[in-house]
């Protein structure tokens, strides 16, 4: 069973536990691919460069960074460092890790969004100058070749747009696309234990989602950053992933725990008739 692990880039996420756990899984013969984010690293670099990031809200209520040309340059630099640091950590842990961006080998490709629909002051507007893309394809041959030769791919944005330009894309959705094309289990590691029915109450963890009714409750419960996680889970299952687990990156052996009973487990059956 191939496992795709999304390691989040939030400040509260410590990747050390995931690195050690994945090293054990690989040592046991489990094929694992890693997709990483880097939101904190990007924000930190923008701050050091004296650039104020711009965040926008889509008509669907999803909040994300607007990537203009200057921000894209900082994004590429920051994500490259995150990737290199992760690869070094994995290799130190004994994993034969290979670092990739979505541009390398055309790993992640799709259409460029030169403009995005946003909501400002309650009004829908078109904001131009965006350097982001919509994922349409993943080079599964590249990933399967690496995995088949015993390597562990460590990948992250940017992706390659259809006009040949590297652009930003959401790391959760990139992980979803990778998991889908590999028919893998996707483990999304974040800074909470999973999706909570009451976002302010960890005791309301949604442990399993197997029916359309439970899926509807899940989407109703997801707020803020968790909205993107649930969106990515949906896309992963629609693309062919076997299961998606949203779980705590800071737990002991977080990937192994997620593959067991920890976190929120979302099954393909939940999307039937949705």
N, C-alpha and C positions, 0 to 999 in steps of 0.2 A: 504494500500500500504506500503510495507516494503521499507525503505530507508537505503542504506549503504553509510556511509560517510567516505571518506578517508581524514584524517587530515595529511598534509605533515609535514616533519621534518626539513624543511629548516629554517634557522635562521630568515628569514623575515616573517615567518608565526607565528602569535600569536593565539593560540588555544582558548583563552578566549571567543571570540565572538561565536565560533562554540559550545563551551560547553554550554553557556547560551541559545543559540538558540535551540540546541538539547534537552535541559532540557524542554523548552517550548513545543516542538513537542511531546516529550514523555508524558508530562503532559496532552496533548490533546488526548492521546491515539494512537499516531503514533508509530509503531514498528520501532526502529532504531538500527542498528549495526554499530559500529565504527571500522575502521582499521587505524592504525597509522604507520607513518614512524619514522625515528629517525636519519637521516643522520648527522645532526649537532651534536647531542649528541655523536654519534660514533666517529666523527672526533675530538671532544673536548677531549674525553677520550683517544684516541690514542695519541693526542698531550701531554696530561698530563703524559702519560706513556712513552713518548719519542719514539713512534713508528711512522714512516712515512708511511701513507697509500699509497697503490699502486692502480692507476687507469689504466684500460685497455679499449681499443676500440675494439668492435666486428666487424666482416666483414660487418655487417649491419649499422655500424656507430654509434652504441649506446655505450656511455661511462659509465662505472660503476666501483665500487670498487672491486678489487680482494681480495677475502677473504681467506687468508692462515690460518693456525691453530692459530697463535697468534692473528691475527685480529679477528678471530671467537670468541675467548674468550672475547675480549673487546666488540665485537658486542653484545654478549649475555648479558653482564653486563649492557651496556648502554641501550639496548632496554628494559630490565627489569625495569630500573629506569624510563624510559619514560612512560612505561605502568602503573607503580604504581602511578606516578604523575598525569597522566590523570584520572585514576580511582578515585583518591582522589579528583580531581577537579570536576568530575561529581557527586560524592557523596555529596560534599559540595553544589552543585547546586540542590540537591534533587533527583538525578537520582540513581536508584538502579543498579549501574554499577558493572559488573563482569569482572575482568581482565583475559585475556587469552593470551598465546603465541600460535603459530601454532603447538607447540608440545603437548599442553594440550588436552587430549581427542582425540589425533590424528586429531586436527582441520584442519590442512593443511599438506598434505602429497604428496610425489612424488619422482621422481628419483634423486639421487645425481649426480652432475656433477663433477667428479674428475679432469677433465681437460676441458679447454675452448679454443675456437678458438679466437685468437686476431690478431690485426694488429699492427705491430711494424716496424717503419721506412718504411712503405709502403708495407711490406711483411706479408703474412698470416703465423701465427705460432700457435703451440699448447702449452699452458701454463698449467702445471700440479700443483697439490697441492691445488686445489680450494675446498673450503667448501661452496658450494652453491647448490641449487636444482631447479628442474623444477616442478612446481605445477601440480599435476595430479588429486587430489581429495580434496574435502572439506567435513567435517563431518556436513552435513546439519541437521541431527537429533539433534546434540548437540546445534546448533544455534537456531533451531526452538523450542526446549525444553526450552531454556533460554528465548527466546522472548515470548513464550506462557505463561510462568510463570511471565511475567512482568519485567524481567531483561533486561538490556542493555549491550550486549557483547562489550568489548573494547579489540580488538585483534591486534597483530602485530607479525612480524617475531621474532625468527626463525621458520622454518617449520621442520617437521620430515621427514628425508630421508628414502628411502626404506631399508637402511642398519641399521636403528635404531639410527642414529646420527643426532642431531640437526644441521641444516645448514642454511645459509643465503638465503633469497629470496627477490625479489623486492616487496616493500609494495604496490605499485600501482597495480601490477599484482595479489598480494594476495587479494586486495580489489575487483579486477575484478572477481576473482574466487568466492569470497564470494557472490558478487552481482548476479553472474550468477546462482549459485546453489539455491539462494533464489528467483530468478525471480524478483529482486528488481530494483529500480532506483538507480544508482550509482552517487553520487556527489563527485567529486574529487576537494578538496580545495587546492589551491596553492597560490603563491604570486603574481599572475597577474590575470587580469579579465577573461581570457580565452585564446583561441588560436587566434593569430593575423595573418591575411593574410601577413602582413609585420611584422616580429617579433620585429622590432624596433619602430613600430607605433601603440600605443594602440587604435587609432581611427579606425583601420582596423579589429576590433574584428569580428570574424566569429560567428554569433549569432545562426545559425541553419544549420544542416547538415542532409538532408533527402534523397538525391539521390546519386547514385554512382559517378556522376560527381562532386558533392559537396564534397563527401568523398575523391576523388582523390585530389581536391584542398586543402583539410584539411591536408592530409598526406604530400603534397608538401610544405605546409607552416610550418609544425612542425619542429623545430630545437632544438638542445641541449636537455635540460631536458624535453621539451615538446614532444619530440619524444616518450619517455616512456609513457607519459600520453595518447597519441593517440593510442599507441600500447595496453595499458591496456584497453582503451575504446573499441577497436576492440575486444579484447578477452572477455570482459564482455558481449558485445552484442552477440557474437558467442556462449557464454555459456548459454545465456538465460535471461540476464538483459533486462529490458524494455526500458531503456533510460540511457544515460550517460551525465552528465553535468560537464564541467570543469569550475571552478568559483573561485572567489577571496575569500580567507579565511579571509581577513581583512575587508570585507564589513560589513555593519550593517546587523545583522541577516543573516549570509552568506548562511546557508542551505535553509532557507525559501526563500531568494532571488533567489537562484539557482533553486529551485523547481518552481519558478515563471518564470521570463523572463531574469534574469541575466545569464551571462556566455555563454559558447558555448554548445549548446544542440545537441547531436549526437543521431540519431534515427536508429533503426534496419533496416529500409528501405534503409539506405545509403549503407548497405553491400550487397544488392541484386546484383547478377551478378558480384561481385568483386572477 
